[in-house]
């Protein structure tokens, strides 16, 4: 029998207050989240996933220099009017649709004090219900969406759910790693978490990626943690406390992750997206041929 009390997740939080230092000097004036992946900013790809997953309310946790994110998701009546006057109705509709994707709200993080602190800044927005947490650096290509895959597990186990991926042993030091027991194919009961361990100390090779469904109990845990290296509050520390109160599960998601948080990943993501676009595929292939570069 389905759980009559189950309420689908309808809110998503996007932490976007980071400095984007890996992309300097490009991000000196343009937020990393507004860097373009083909025809849309990175942040738009994440919002599309949230909306497709059933979220109708979105919170951006922003910081200094992130005003363009707010402007992007606001109505653009003048631009839409000009486009329509010029007969570009399809493009006008595409632009006008952006601010209608969801109801957008904003919280200001004065200093980039880590992911845990950014999530805590969204407490008033979603303190009484489960919510999605999306890190826009990770662009996910999946059907159903990764958030929907997590939601299916949340519905079954009534718990917070993390998105995980198997990584090479040498890469575990880049991620939060879970210690877990597999309860069914691709689904794990989390027993513990370690932030960026050395390979010899990692409990597994299951790394947490940029999608979460979190219980509102996470906020109480976030208020109890202390800052770690660099004065940052780690979400993994709060999740460890959450484990003492209620179960947490993890899903080995099905799909492709494009890591746009580093230059190499952003370039790779651009190429992959272009090659998967029928209108751009031949252009990319022809450009490589014309360059004389041997691959």
Order of alpha helices (4+ residues) and beta strands (2+ residues): beta-beta-beta-alpha-beta-alpha-alpha-alpha-beta-alpha-alpha-beta-beta-alpha-beta-beta-beta-beta-alpha-alpha-beta-beta-alpha-alpha
